[in-house]
Amino acid sequence: MPMPRLPNDAVPSLQSPCVRNCCLDENNICLGCGRSLDEIVQWHQASVEQRTLILERAAQRRRR
């Protein structure tokens, strides 16, 4: 028997990178996770592809 299809809202997604150390710098970048304020606000509505890009940009910021 084939597996049933999951509704779109049940598709696994990427977890938030939030580390509960929320403090924005002068450029509105979180010192805890590296996301911009706009990226934090957009997270819950973002697709998996958008979340992947946000995570990549945040990782680059944290390395700086």
C-alpha positions in Angstrom: 0.0 0.0 0.0 1.5 3.4 -0.9 2.3 6.0 1.8 -0.4 8.7 2.1 0.6 12.2 1.0 1.2 14.7 3.7 -0.6 18.1 3.5 1.7 21.0 2.8 1.7 22.2 6.4 2.9 18.8 7.6 6.0 18.7 5.4 9.1 18.7 7.6 10.8 22.1 7.8 14.0 23.5 9.2 14.1 24.5 12.8 14.7 28.0 13.9 18.4 28.8 14.7 17.3 30.8 17.8 19.6 30.2 20.8 17.6 32.3 23.2 20.3 34.9 23.3 18.4 37.7 21.6 20.3 41.0 21.4 20.4 43.1 18.2 23.5 45.0 17.2 23.6 48.4 15.6 22.7 46.8 12.2 19.7 44.9 13.6 21.6 41.6 13.5 20.9 39.2 16.4 24.1 38.4 18.3 22.8 35.0 19.2 21.7 33.4 15.9 23.1 35.8 13.3 19.8 36.6 11.6 18.7 40.1 10.7 15.5 41.4 12.3 13.7 41.1 9.0 14.8 37.4 8.7 13.6 36.7 12.3 10.2 38.3 11.5 9.9 36.4 8.2 11.0 33.0 9.6 7.5 31.5 10.4 6.2 32.4 6.9 9.3 31.4 5.0 9.5 28.3 2.8 12.2 25.6 3.3 14.2 27.2 0.5 13.9 30.7 2.1 14.8 29.3 5.5 17.9 27.6 4.0 19.1 30.9 2.6 18.5 32.7 5.9 20.5 30.0 7.7 23.4 30.3 5.2 23.5 34.1 5.6 23.3 33.9 9.4 26.2 31.4 9.4 28.3 33.7 7.3 27.6 36.6 9.7 28.5 34.6 12.7 31.8 33.6 11.1 32.8 37.3 10.7 
